[in-house]
Amino acid sequence: MNQTIQPNDENLITIDEVCQLLKVRKSWIYQHTYKGRKLQMPHQRVGRMLRFRKSEVMWYLDNLNKKETTDETGNGSGMGMGP
């Protein structure tokens, strides 16, 4: 049986395109792709270059905001109230 791997149909975008999409500097992107972060922005390396999928960048942004809200409140509700 010969299986064909189906690549993700979504095109990869460059770091410059992510910067335009999020209206941030490259340094912000590099900080958020750093291996030491608890929540790292999803990316692929193509040689020395970084590539991203728009859907994964948007997922990351949504989850980053949720994580920051959880860290601030300590309860994960996002409501800013204690237990």
C-alpha positions in Angstrom: 0.0 0.0 0.0 1.5 3.3 -1.1 0.5 6.3 1.1 1.0 9.8 0.0 1.6 12.4 2.7 -0.7 15.3 2.2 1.0 18.6 3.1 -1.0 21.3 4.8 -2.7 23.3 2.1 -2.0 26.6 3.9 1.0 28.5 2.6 3.9 29.4 4.8 4.4 33.1 5.4 7.6 35.0 6.2 8.6 36.8 9.3 8.0 40.1 7.5 4.5 39.1 6.7 3.9 38.1 10.3 5.2 41.5 11.4 2.7 43.2 9.0 -0.1 41.0 10.1 0.4 41.6 13.9 1.9 45.1 13.5 4.9 44.3 15.6 8.7 44.4 15.2 10.8 41.5 14.2 12.4 41.5 17.6 8.9 40.7 19.1 8.6 37.7 16.8 12.1 36.5 17.7 11.3 36.8 21.4 8.1 34.7 21.0 9.8 32.0 18.9 12.6 31.5 21.5 12.9 27.9 22.8 12.9 28.9 26.4 9.4 30.4 26.4 6.6 28.6 28.2 4.3 29.2 25.2 6.3 29.4 22.0 4.9 30.8 18.7 4.6 27.9 16.3 7.0 28.1 13.4 9.1 26.0 11.0 12.7 26.5 10.2 13.7 26.4 6.5 17.4 26.5 6.7 18.1 29.6 8.8 14.9 31.3 8.0 11.6 31.1 10.0 8.3 30.4 8.3 4.8 30.5 9.8 1.3 29.4 9.1 -1.2 32.3 9.5 -3.7 30.0 11.3 -1.1 29.0 13.9 0.0 32.6 14.5 -3.6 33.5 15.2 -4.0 30.5 17.5 -0.8 31.6 19.3 -2.1 35.1 19.7 -5.4 33.9 21.1 -3.7 31.5 23.6 -1.1 34.1 24.6 -3.9 36.5 25.6 -5.5 33.7 27.6 -2.3 32.7 29.3 -1.6 36.4 30.3 -5.1 36.6 31.7 -4.6 33.4 33.7 -1.2 34.6 35.0 -2.7 37.9 36.1 -5.8 36.4 37.9 -4.3 33.1 39.0 -7.6 31.3 38.3 -7.8 31.1 34.5 -11.3 32.5 34.3 -10.2 35.6 32.5 -12.6 37.6 34.7 -10.0 39.2 37.0 -11.7 37.9 40.1 -10.2 35.6 42.8 -11.6 32.1 43.6 
